[in-house]
Amino acid sequence: MDRKKGWHVLYVKYRHESKVYKELMEKKLEAFLPMATSIRKWSDRTKKIEIPLFPSYVFVNIKSNKDFHDALNVESGCSYLSFGKEYGKVSEEEIAYIRLFTQGKDITDVQVESALPKIGDKLKIEHGELSGLECEVFRVDNQHRISVRLSSLRQNISAIIPLSYLSNPAENVFAKA
């Protein structure tokens, strides 16, 4: 099985999501751009507008190496989302959940928020040289990096680890496909 097959996240230029989505569809690639309705208020009016649920992201279903390169070569496409040396992939099930949230008639005010881990959370390092080690969060900063304590060596070792390298074994949300 080709490691590149499946739903990937294409990172695109800011406010070019719709343009990239249309270009992917013109290239006959399966793409998904989840949109959310937002109410914007100005001094003289209020208006409902459609905005991307995930700014600068367009999901594309890669079925071949050609698809992988064609999607990356759209005019405003920048790169694929990756974690370390691995491309970030989204499972079919997660795409279906996102579709339910964004296309449901009775669902309103859909929002995405990035949750940072909390002090005391037990996490596992999934990428990089420390892959496989379990750690405990003892500090969280505003740069999307955290310091962790590695107790497997019976020593307190701290390091700054990119947040994208970590996973919570208790929560399997957005797991790799």
Secondary structure, DSSP 8 states (H G I E B T S, - for coil): --TT-EEEEEEE-TT-HHHHHHHHHHTT-EEE--EEEEEEE-SS-EEEEEEESSTTEEEEEE-SHHHHHHHHTSTTEEEE-EETTEE-EE-HHHHHHHHHHHH-TT------------TT-EEEE-SSTTTT-EEEEEEE-TTSEEEEEE-TTSS-EEEEEEGGGEE-TT--TT---
